[in-house]
Amino acid sequence: MKYNDLHRKVREEVSSMAKCSICGKGVVFGQNVSHSNRKTNRSWKPNIRKVKAIVDGTPTTVAVCSRCLRSGKITRA
């Protein structure tokens, strides 16, 4: 398996753990850059909350980011 394929697979596994079920917001990868311009890898994770919401008329537990909660894109049960 090539490095790029393995890296993509790891990214998909990590991003599926923290992903909003409404807007699809997930983990973003980047680098910390120090004053001396040294770079280290890091990730930004969305603020995901497990919330009981009404989906198709039934209460269901869904993973939702705080922005979708605030904007009222879901109705809480």
N, CA, C and O atoms as a printed pandas DataFrame, in Angstrom:
     atom_number atom_name residue_name chain_id  residue_number  x_coord  y_coord  z_coord
0              1         N          MET        A               1    0.850   -1.183    0.000
1              2        CA          MET        A               1    0.000    0.000    0.000
2              3         C          MET        A               1    0.892    1.241    0.000
3              4         O          MET        A               1    1.833    1.335    0.788
4              5         N          LYS        A               2    0.598    2.171   -0.868
5              6        CA          LYS        A               2    1.378    3.393   -0.949
6              7         C          LYS        A               2    1.140    4.263    0.281
7              8         O          LYS        A               2    0.136    4.117    0.979
8              9         N          TYR        A               3    2.080    5.167    0.531
9             10        CA          TYR        A               3    1.962    6.068    1.673
10            11         C          TYR        A               3    0.716    6.933    1.557
11            12         O          TYR        A               3    0.003    7.119    2.543
12            13         N          ASN        A               4    0.440    7.466    0.364
13            14        CA          ASN        A               4   -0.707    8.354    0.195
14            15         C          ASN        A               4   -2.018    7.619    0.455
15            16         O          ASN        A               4   -2.935    8.176    1.060
16            17         N          ASP        A               5   -2.109    6.357   -0.005
17            18        CA          ASP        A               5   -3.325    5.584    0.229
18            19         C          ASP        A               5   -3.520    5.314    1.720
19            20         O          ASP        A               5   -4.629    5.428    2.241
20            21         N          LEU        A               6   -2.429    4.955    2.401
21            22        CA          LEU        A               6   -2.509    4.692    3.831
22            23         C          LEU        A               6   -2.877    5.968    4.585
23            24         O          LEU        A               6   -3.703    5.932    5.497
24            25         N          HIS        A               7   -2.266    7.101    4.210
25            26        CA          HIS        A               7   -2.548    8.378    4.866
26            27         C          HIS        A               7   -4.014    8.768    4.664
27            28         O          HIS        A               7   -4.659    9.249    5.595
28            29         N          ARG        A               8   -4.540    8.567    3.464
29            30        CA          ARG        A               8   -5.937    8.885    3.170
30            31         C          ARG        A               8   -6.864    7.998    4.007
31            32         O          ARG        A               8   -7.877    8.467    4.526
32            33         N          LYS        A               9   -6.510    6.709    4.136
33            34        CA          LYS        A               9   -7.331    5.792    4.922
34            35         C          LYS        A               9   -7.357    6.204    6.391
35            36         O          LYS        A               9   -8.410    6.166    7.027
36            37         N          VAL        A              10   -6.207    6.596    6.931
37            38        CA          VAL        A              10   -6.129    7.047    8.318
38            39         C          VAL        A              10   -6.959    8.310    8.496
39            40         O          VAL        A              10   -7.669    8.439    9.493
40            41         N          ARG        A              11   -6.888    9.236    7.561
41            42        CA          ARG        A              11   -7.678   10.464    7.647
42            43         C          ARG        A              11   -9.172   10.168    7.652
43            44         O          ARG        A              11   -9.924   10.780    8.410
44            45         N          GLU        A              12   -9.606    9.231    6.809
45            46        CA          GLU        A              12  -11.028    8.896    6.755
46            47         C          GLU        A              12  -11.492    8.297    8.068
47            48         O          GLU        A              12  -12.596    8.592    8.526
48            49         N          GLU        A              13  -10.651    7.445    8.693
49            50        CA          GLU        A              13  -11.029    6.833    9.965
50            51         C          GLU        A              13  -11.110    7.876   11.064
51            52         O          GLU        A              13  -12.035    7.847   11.876
52            53         N          VAL        A              14  -10.162    8.793   11.101
53            54        CA          VAL        A              14  -10.157    9.821   12.135
54            55         C          VAL        A              14  -11.323   10.769   11.939
55            56         O          VAL        A              14  -11.990   11.140   12.905
56            57         N          SER        A              15  -11.578   11.167   10.695
57            58        CA          SER        A              15  -12.620   12.156   10.464
58            59         C          SER        A              15  -14.014   11.585   10.706
59            60         O          SER        A              15  -14.938   12.336   11.018
60            61         N          SER        A              16  -14.180   10.274   10.567
61            62        CA          SER        A              16  -15.500    9.714   10.806
62            63         C          SER        A              16  -15.831    9.688   12.296
63            64         O          SER        A              16  -17.005    9.631   12.660
64            65         N          MET        A              17  -14.824    9.729   13.162
65            66        CA          MET        A              17  -15.093    9.756   14.591
66            67         C          MET        A              17  -15.717   11.082   14.996
67            68         O          MET        A              17  -16.645   11.104   15.805
68            69         N          ALA        A              18  -15.237   12.163   14.458
69            70        CA          ALA        A              18  -15.723   13.485   14.841
70            71         C          ALA        A              18  -16.282   14.171   13.604
71            72         O          ALA        A              18  -15.603   14.976   12.966
72            73         N          LYS        A              19  -17.522   13.847   13.273
73            74        CA          LYS        A              19  -18.144   14.439   12.091
74            75         C          LYS        A              19  -19.589   14.775   12.405
75            76         O          LYS        A              19  -20.315   13.977   12.998
76            77         N          CYS        A              20  -19.996   15.974   11.997
77            78        CA          CYS        A              20  -21.371   16.412   12.197
78            79         C          CYS        A              20  -22.267   15.684   11.197
79            80         O          CYS        A              20  -21.970   15.630   10.004
80            81         N          SER        A              21  -23.372   15.123   11.705
81            82        CA          SER        A              21  -24.268   14.395   10.814
82            83         C          SER        A              21  -25.166   15.337   10.019
83            84         O          SER        A              21  -25.827   14.896    9.078
84            85         N          ILE        A              22  -25.209   16.622   10.369
85            86        CA          ILE        A              22  -26.046   17.583    9.655
86            87         C          ILE        A              22  -25.260   18.266    8.534
87            88         O          ILE        A              22  -25.657   18.198    7.370
88            89         N          CYS        A              23  -24.154   18.920    8.874
89            90        CA          CYS        A              23  -23.418   19.689    7.864
90            91         C          CYS        A              23  -22.177   18.962    7.343
91            92         O          CYS        A              23  -21.601   19.383    6.340
92            93         N          GLY        A              24  -21.753   17.879    8.003
93            94        CA          GLY        A              24  -20.593   17.126    7.529
94            95         C          GLY        A              24  -19.265   17.693    7.960
95            96         O          GLY        A              24  -18.222   17.250    7.480
96            97         N          LYS        A              25  -19.275   18.668    8.859
97            98        CA          LYS        A              25  -18.026   19.254    9.339
98            99         C          LYS        A              25  -17.204   18.186   10.047
99           100         O          LYS        A              25  -17.737   17.449   10.876
100          101         N          GLY        A              26  -15.908   18.091    9.731
101          102        CA          GLY        A              26  -15.057   17.060   10.308
102          103         C          GLY        A              26  -13.703   17.596   10.705
103          104         O          GLY        A              26  -13.499   18.807   10.789
104          105         N          VAL        A              27  -12.781   16.690   10.949
105          106        CA          VAL        A              27  -11.433   17.038   11.389
106          107         C          VAL        A              27  -10.672   17.678   10.232
107          108         O          VAL        A              27  -10.793   17.243    9.086
108          109         N          VAL        A              28   -9.885   18.717   10.537
109          110        CA          VAL        A              28   -9.038   19.391    9.557
110          111         C          VAL        A              28   -7.597   19.253   10.029
111          112         O          VAL        A              28   -7.303   19.442   11.209
112          113         N          PHE        A              29   -6.700   18.923    9.106
113          114        CA          PHE        A              29   -5.301   18.718    9.449
114          115         C          PHE        A              29   -4.462   19.895    8.987
115          116         O          PHE        A              29   -4.764   20.527    7.975
116          117         N          GLY        A              30   -3.404   20.187    9.736
117          118        CA          GLY        A              30   -2.507   21.282    9.384
118          119         C          GLY        A              30   -1.221   21.176   10.174
119          120         O          GLY        A              30   -0.823   20.090   10.597
120          121         N          GLN        A              31   -0.572   22.317   10.370
121          122        CA          GLN        A              31    0.711   22.338   11.062
122          123         C          GLN        A              31    0.767   23.474   12.060
123          124         O          GLN        A              31    0.261   24.566   11.803
124          125         N          ASN        A              32    1.394   23.209   13.216
125          126        CA          ASN        A              32    1.803   24.278   14.107
126          127         C          ASN        A              32    3.087   24.856   13.553
127          128         O          ASN        A              32    3.955   24.106   13.106
128          129         N          VAL        A              33    3.229   26.161   13.572
129          130        CA          VAL        A              33    4.456   26.805   13.107
130          131         C          VAL        A              33    4.985   27.660   14.239
131          132         O          VAL        A              33    4.326   28.604   14.676
132          133         N          SER        A              34    6.184   27.326   14.714
133          134        CA          SER        A              34    6.773   28.050   15.836
134          135         C          SER        A              34    7.437   29.335   15.354
135          136         O          SER        A              34    7.512   29.602   14.155
136          137         N          HIS        A              35    7.911   30.115   16.305
137          138        CA          HIS        A              35    8.591   31.362   15.975
138          139         C          HIS        A              35    9.843   31.099   15.143
139          140         O          HIS        A              35   10.199   31.908   14.286
140          141         N          SER        A              36   10.516   29.967   15.391
141          142        CA          SER        A              36   11.703   29.614   14.614
142          143         C          SER        A              36   11.352   28.861   13.335
143          144         O          SER        A              36   12.232   28.314   12.670
144          145         N          ASN        A              37   10.069   28.836   12.995
145          146        CA          ASN        A              37    9.545   28.243   11.760
146          147         C          ASN        A              37    9.657   26.725   11.720
147          148         O          ASN        A              37    9.669   26.133   10.641
148          149         N          ARG        A              38    9.742   26.082   12.905
149          150        CA          ARG        A              38    9.670   24.621   12.943
150          151         C          ARG        A              38    8.208   24.221   12.834
151          152         O          ARG        A              38    7.331   24.879   13.393
152          153         N          LYS        A              39    7.953   23.140   12.112
153          154        CA          LYS        A              39    6.568   22.736   11.860
154          155         C          LYS        A              39    6.299   21.362   12.465
155          156         O          LYS        A              39    7.090   20.432   12.307
156          157         N          THR        A              40    5.170   21.252   13.158
157          158        CA          THR        A              40    4.718   19.971   13.682
158          159         C          THR        A              40    3.262   19.774   13.261
159          160         O          THR        A              40    2.496   20.731   13.148
160          161         N          ASN        A              41    2.904   18.525   13.035
161          162        CA          ASN        A              41    1.546   18.219   12.571
162          163         C          ASN        A              41    0.544   18.372   13.703
163          164         O          ASN        A              41    0.859   18.118   14.866
164          165         N          ARG        A              42   -0.644   18.781   13.357
165          166        CA          ARG        A              42   -1.724   18.894   14.334
166          167         C          ARG        A              42   -3.058   18.751   13.628
167          168         O          ARG        A              42   -3.121   18.732   12.399
168          169         N          SER        A              43   -4.128   18.649   14.413
169          170        CA          SER        A              43   -5.464   18.562   13.829
170          171         C          SER        A              43   -6.407   19.443   14.617
171          172         O          SER        A              43   -6.249   19.631   15.823
172          173         N          TRP        A              44   -7.401   19.985   13.908
173          174        CA          TRP        A              44   -8.468   20.771   14.527
174          175         C          TRP        A              44   -9.721   19.925   14.482
175          176         O          TRP        A              44  -10.128   19.469   13.413
176          177         N          LYS        A              45  -10.337   19.710   15.636
177          178        CA          LYS        A              45  -11.537   18.890   15.705
178          179         C          LYS        A              45  -12.748   19.779   15.937
179          180         O          LYS        A              45  -12.663   20.740   16.702
180          181         N          PRO        A              46  -13.874   19.482   15.295
181          182        CA          PRO        A              46  -15.082   20.268   15.510
182          183         C          PRO        A              46  -15.683   19.975   16.883
183          184         O          PRO        A              46  -15.408   18.936   17.482
184          185         N          ASN        A              47  -16.491   20.886   17.364
185          186        CA          ASN        A              47  -17.144   20.748   18.661
186          187         C          ASN        A              47  -18.414   19.907   18.468
187          188         O          ASN        A              47  -19.493   20.442   18.213
188          189         N          ILE        A              48  -18.264   18.588   18.593
189          190        CA          ILE        A              48  -19.354   17.657   18.333
190          191         C          ILE        A              48  -20.035   17.284   19.644
191          192         O          ILE        A              48  -19.372   16.984   20.637
192          193         N          ARG        A              49  -21.369   17.305   19.636
193          194        CA          ARG        A              49  -22.175   16.910   20.790
194          195         C          ARG        A              49  -23.130   15.803   20.357
195          196         O          ARG        A              49  -23.719   15.867   19.278
196          197         N          LYS        A              50  -23.280   14.790   21.204
197          198        CA          LYS        A              50  -24.298   13.771   20.950
198          199         C          LYS        A              50  -25.592   14.265   21.558
199          200         O          LYS        A              50  -25.683   14.477   22.768
200          201         N          VAL        A              51  -26.606   14.448   20.703
201          202        CA          VAL        A              51  -27.854   15.078   21.105
202          203         C          VAL        A              51  -29.011   14.182   20.676
203          204         O          VAL        A              51  -28.974   13.581   19.602
204          205         N          LYS        A              52  -30.027   14.095   21.512
205          206        CA          LYS        A              52  -31.238   13.385   21.114
206          207         C          LYS        A              52  -32.103   14.372   20.350
207          208         O          LYS        A              52  -32.537   15.388   20.895
208          209         N          ALA        A              53  -32.351   14.063   19.079
209          210        CA          ALA        A              53  -33.089   14.970   18.195
210          211         C          ALA        A              53  -34.199   14.208   17.492
211          212         O          ALA        A              53  -34.183   12.980   17.415
212          213         N          ILE        A              54  -35.161   14.963   16.982
213          214        CA          ILE        A              54  -36.258   14.379   16.219
214          215         C          ILE        A              54  -35.807   14.223   14.767
215          216         O          ILE        A              54  -35.559   15.215   14.082
216          217         N          VAL        A              55  -35.700   12.971   14.297
217          218        CA          VAL        A              55  -35.326   12.683   12.914
218          219         C          VAL        A              55  -36.410   11.800   12.322
219          220         O          VAL        A              55  -36.643   10.694   12.808
220          221         N          ASP        A              56  -37.066   12.273   11.290
221          222        CA          ASP        A              56  -38.178   11.565   10.635
222          223         C          ASP        A              56  -39.279   11.193   11.623
223          224         O          ASP        A              56  -39.879   10.123   11.524
224          225         N          GLY        A              57  -39.539   12.088   12.577
225          226        CA          GLY        A              57  -40.623   11.885   13.521
226          227         C          GLY        A              57  -40.289   11.042   14.733
227          228         O          GLY        A              57  -41.127   10.899   15.623
228          229         N          THR        A              58  -39.070   10.469   14.800
229          230        CA          THR        A              58  -38.693    9.654   15.949
230          231         C          THR        A              58  -37.467   10.246   16.632
231          232         O          THR        A              58  -36.573   10.744   15.948
232          233         N          PRO        A              59  -37.399   10.207   17.971
233          234        CA          PRO        A              59  -36.205   10.693   18.654
234          235         C          PRO        A              59  -35.020    9.761   18.427
235          236         O          PRO        A              59  -35.117    8.552   18.642
236          237         N          THR        A              60  -33.913   10.331   17.993
237          238        CA          THR        A              60  -32.710    9.575   17.679
238          239         C          THR        A              60  -31.504   10.330   18.213
239          240         O          THR        A              60  -31.493   11.561   18.220
240          241         N          THR        A              61  -30.484    9.596   18.662
241          242        CA          THR        A              61  -29.244   10.231   19.096
242          243         C          THR        A              61  -28.367   10.473   17.869
243          244         O          THR        A              61  -28.047    9.542   17.129
244          245         N          VAL        A              62  -27.987   11.727   17.663
245          246        CA          VAL        A              62  -27.155   12.092   16.517
246          247         C          VAL        A              62  -25.975   12.923   17.003
247          248         O          VAL        A              62  -26.048   13.588   18.036
248          249         N          ALA        A              63  -24.882   12.873   16.239
249          250        CA          ALA        A              63  -23.695   13.683   16.524
250          251         C          ALA        A              63  -23.811   14.976   15.734
251          252         O          ALA        A              63  -23.857   14.956   14.504
252          253         N          VAL        A              64  -23.859   16.108   16.444
253          254        CA          VAL        A              64  -24.104   17.401   15.804
254          255         C          VAL        A              64  -23.073   18.398   16.308
255          256         O          VAL        A              64  -22.727   18.386   17.489
256          257         N          CYS        A              65  -22.574   19.270   15.416
257          258        CA          CYS        A              65  -21.640   20.306   15.838
258          259         C          CYS        A              65  -22.401   21.438   16.523
259          260         O          CYS        A              65  -23.610   21.586   16.345
260          261         N          SER        A              66  -21.686   22.224   17.297
261          262        CA          SER        A              66  -22.331   23.278   18.077
262          263         C          SER        A              66  -22.936   24.357   17.187
263          264         O          SER        A              66  -23.916   24.988   17.584
264          265         N          ARG        A              67  -22.398   24.586   16.023
265          266        CA          ARG        A              67  -22.962   25.594   15.124
266          267         C          ARG        A              67  -24.337   25.175   14.617
267          268         O          ARG        A              67  -25.243   26.004   14.523
268          269         N          CYS        A              68  -24.497   23.899   14.290
269          270        CA          CYS        A              68  -25.809   23.416   13.851
270          271         C          CYS        A              68  -26.809   23.465   15.001
271          272         O          CYS        A              68  -27.989   23.738   14.776
272          273         N          LEU        A              69  -26.361   23.207   16.227
273          274        CA          LEU        A              69  -27.244   23.320   17.387
274          275         C          LEU        A              69  -27.705   24.756   17.578
275          276         O          LEU        A              69  -28.893   25.006   17.786
276          277         N          ARG        A              70  -26.767   25.704   17.508
277          278        CA          ARG        A              70  -27.091   27.117   17.731
278          279         C          ARG        A              70  -27.993   27.665   16.651
279          280         O          ARG        A              70  -28.896   28.451   16.935
280          281         N          SER        A              71  -27.758   27.255   15.398
281          282        CA          SER        A              71  -28.520   27.837   14.288
282          283         C          SER        A              71  -29.903   27.207   14.147
283          284         O          SER        A              71  -30.709   27.658   13.333
284          285         N          GLY        A              72  -30.186   26.160   14.941
285          286        CA          GLY        A              72  -31.507   25.568   14.902
286          287         C          GLY        A              72  -31.751   24.663   13.715
287          288         O          GLY        A              72  -32.891   24.529   13.271
288          289         N          LYS        A              73  -30.701   24.033   13.185
289          290        CA          LYS        A              73  -30.879   23.140   12.052
290          291         C          LYS        A              73  -31.520   21.814   12.456
291          292         O          LYS        A              73  -31.991   21.066   11.599
292          293         N          ILE        A              74  -31.540   21.520   13.761
293          294        CA          ILE        A              74  -32.217   20.321   14.247
294          295         C          ILE        A              74  -33.175   20.705   15.360
295          296         O          ILE        A              74  -33.032   21.764   15.971
296          297         N          THR        A              75  -34.143   19.851   15.624
297          298        CA          THR        A              75  -35.047   20.080   16.750
298          299         C          THR        A              75  -34.731   19.024   17.800
299          300         O          THR        A              75  -34.742   17.826   17.515
300          301         N          ARG        A              76  -34.452   19.476   19.011
301          302        CA          ARG        A              76  -34.106   18.551   20.083
302          303         C          ARG        A              76  -35.342   17.839   20.589
303          304         O          ARG        A              76  -36.443   18.391   20.597
304          305         N          ALA        A              77  -35.137   16.595   21.014
305          306        CA          ALA        A              77  -36.246   15.801   21.533
306          307         C          ALA        A              77  -36.398   16.024   23.031
307          308         O          ALA        A              77  -37.284   15.440   23.656
